[in-house]
Amino acid sequence: MPGAELRGVTLDCGDPQTLAGFYGALTGMRELFSTGEFVALTDGSGCDLGFQRVDGYRAPQWPGQDVPQQFHLDFRADDLDAVEELALKLGAVKPDHQPGDGRWRVLLDPAGHPFCLTSS
């Protein structure tokens, strides 16, 4: 049976270099490829994270769905408080709405994409 392996995930944004800088600093991933329109980060695992410029980009609205989030990224963190603090220093925002009874924390990246931090 044929199969496919996930190679990467790409986020739409208005400024790929800035958003790649945020996620690179948050995750330790390094730049693999960059043009004015696209930046790819890698950690050597085989699944890269990309950022592509979209003219007229509109940030997702979370938790509302006026502009749907479409998907979000989940990151495992050994120390949730420390990684949350780092993300906030890098430009993330912590919305008031926090579902999950403390099992995860929802943050918004500098382009407005929701992402979660979890210890599991």
N, C-alpha and C positions, 0 to 999 in steps of 0.2 A: 504494500500500500504506500503511495507517495506521501511524503510529509514535508512540512515547511518549518523552518526554525526562525524564530523572531530575531531579526538582525538589528532592529533599532526602532526608536519612537521619535517622531518629529513634531515639534510644537510650532504652530503659527504664532507670529508676533510682529510687532512693528520695528524692533531693533534686535536682530539676531546676536550681534556681538555683546550687547549689554546683558541679554538674558543668558547667553552662554557663560559669561563671566560670573553671573550669580550662581548658576548651577555648578560650574566648575569649582568655585570657592566652597560651596556647600558640600559637594560630594568628593572632591579631590580628583575628579575626572580631568583629563588634559585635552587640549585642542588637537583634533585629528586632521581637520580640514576647515578652511575658511575662505569665503568669498564675501562680497558685499551683501549678497542675498541669502547666504546659508552658512551656518557654522555647525560642525559636528564635534562632539566630545566623546572620548573613549576612556575606558579603564582597563582595556584588554580582555574583557570577559566575552567579547563577541556580540554584545548588545549595546549599541551606541545611542547617544541622545543628540538629536538634531534640532536646529532652530531655523525656521525659514521666514524671511520677510514677506509680509502680506500687506499690500496697499490697502488702506482703509481698515486696518485691523481694529476690531472691537473686542475689548476684554470680556471674558465670561462674567456673568453676574451670579454670585454665590452667596447665600443659598437660593436666591431667586433664580428663575430660568428665563428672564426677559432676553438675555443672550446666553444660551445653554453652555454649560461647561464642557459638554461632549465627552470628556474623559478627564481623569486626574492621575497624577503619579503618586505612588506610595513609597516611602523610604523607611527602612528599618534603622533605628538608632539605639545604640547601647545606653546612651544617657540622653533621654528626651529633653530634659531641661537645658543641657549644654547645647544640643543641636538646635533647639528652638531659639535659644539666645543668639547663636551664630546666624541663623536664618534671618532673624529680625535685624541684626546689625548689618546684614548684607542687603537689606531692603525689602524683605518680606513683611507682610501685614498679617496680624492675627485677628480674624473677624470675631465678633461677639458670639455668633452661633457656632457652638462646638458640640456636635452629636457624638455618640459613642461612649458616654459615661466615663471619659478619661482614658479609654483604651487607645485612642489615637488623638492627634491634634491636627486640626486643619489650619493651614496657612495659605496665603495668596502670594505668588511670586511677583516680581516687579511688573510683569505684563498682565497680572490679574488672574493667572491660572491657579485654581486651587490645587494644593498638594497636601499629602498627609505624612505625618511622622508617627511611627509606631515602634514599640519595643518588641513586637513579635513578628 
